[in-house]
Amino acid sequence: MKRTPRWIAVLLAAFLVAVAVPSPVVAGISVRLNVAAMSFQVPPRMEGERVLVPMRAIFEALGAEVSWDQELQEVTAQTTEQTVKLKVGQRTAQVNGQLLVLDVPPVVVEDRTLVPVRFVAESLGALVEWDNATQTVKITPGAGVKPGTGFRSAPGTPEELLARALPATVMILVKNSSGVGVGSGFFLNDRGLIATDYPVLEGATAVQVVTHDEKQYALGAIVAANPAADMVIAETTATGYPARPWP
């Protein structure tokens, strides 16, 4: 039997070690509230140079009441002055209704929701410092830090975003061999160009586009279609409607 050359064996071993590292958990990350070390059922982890910690432990340690909506995958934390909302997998969060953009979204690890510790603590007025030498997050409550410090604001509250997007949104009524279907899309410009999902128009024999003010318009030519991207761009006879606002 031929022996495996040593250099191949070394490369193979290195490859197996590389693929065996499954997550960005950094050993030794600790979190201190004032000077007291915090303990967690799931250890802190590093994601995109941001430390995430279990949400309930950090919120409650900072004096907030915490509720969890399993259906929405959303956590809400409240104090007498602040209401903070975060959703798993979503890079926007709310502080008193203001949308802020997160560097990394909350994640679920071992049935625990982990949230960005700096965002959470600063949202509740705490000062957050990072000691790289000791891999330690230092939190000082009651430091008067303005919520949202260091985080980019999203363009408006959810209600404001909805109000801006609604005039550019259309409902698409479709007839095909299976019967009648309903889809949605949005205007790309004020000359009636719309975008929608590819399956909405696939196999359609008749199409009506209904605007937010309940007016109906005919669908015109298909300008572009990309099944792989799940996108169709088409002309309509509607004019004067605003294009979808982009954050």
Secondary structure, DSSP 8 states (H G I E B T S, - for coil): -----HHHHHHHHHHHHHHT--S---TT-EEEETTEE---SS--EEETTEEEEEHHHHHHHTT-EEEEETTTTEEEEE-SS-EEEEETT-SEEEETTEEEE-SS--EEETTEEEEEHHHHHHHTT-EEEEETTTTEEEEETTS---TTTTS-B-SS-HHHHHHHHGGGEEEEEEEETTEEEEEEEEESSTTS-EEE-HHHHTT-SEEEEEETTS-EEEEEEEEEEETTTTEEEEEES--S-------
